Amino acid sequence: MRPQRRRAVEHQRLLQDIEVGDEIVSTGGLFGVIRSIEDAELHVEVADGVVVRMSRRAVAGLVERDGPEAEPEIEAAEPETPPDPS
């Protein structure tokens, strides 16, 4: 099977297998969580309480998580001491 055909088949399988609760990214780069599915239309929550309608075909992929959501670690900088006025 040619690479382009293989990608098309994988994308079709992805579109058939998506479920409510999956985190997706759209072809336009919009991230969200699927809240409901109606045939070829999805309702996707993109922010708390903000749900948008989206075509099922607009799903580019699933967002994979490596485990529990973790905040990036940011090291606290040492407070800078002002120069001694003497």
N, C-alpha and C positions, 0 to 999 in steps of 0.2 A: 504494500500500500504506500502511496506517495505521501510525503510529509504533510502537504497541504490537506489532503483528504483525511489523513489521520487526525490532524488538529480539528477539522470540521466535525468528525465523528465524536471526538472527545468533548467538544463544546456542546454538541447535541445531547450527549449523555449527561453532562453537567446540568443543562437546562431542565432535563427530565427529572433529575435527582434532587434538585433544590427543595428545601422544606422550610416551614415556618420556624423561625429562630436562627436560621443560618445567617452569618454575617457575610455580606457580598460587597463587591466593588463593581460599579457600572462601567460601561465603555466610556463614559464621560468623566470618570474618576470619582464619582460620588460613592462614599462608603455608607452602609446602613445595615439594619437588621430586618429581615423579612417578617412582617406581622401577619399578612394573609396572602393567599394565592387564589386567584379566580381565573381559570383557564390561562390566557396569554397575558394576564395583567397581575402585577405584584403590588402590594402596599408595603412600602419600605420606610422604617423609622430612621431618619437621618440625624435627629437630635431629640432630646427629651420632649415628647408630645408633638413632634413634627413628623407627620407621615405623608409621603409622596406616592403618587401612582407612577408605575414604571412598567414598560413592556418587558416581558420575560426575556425577549431577545437582546435587551440592553445589558444583561448581566455579562460581565467580562470574566468573572471568576469568584471563587470563594476566598475569604480571608482566613488564612490558617493561623491558628494560635499554638504556641509551643507549650502552653500550660496556663496556670492562673495569670490573670492580667497583672503585670508588674510595672510599676512606675520606673522610669529611667533613673539611675542613681546619679545624683549631682553632689559633688563634693563641696562642702562649705569652705569658702575661702577664708583664710586668716584675716581678721580685721587689720586694716592698715593703720599703723601708728604714725601720728603726725611727727615731723622732725622736731627735735629738741631746740627750743628758741635760744638757748644759751650759746 
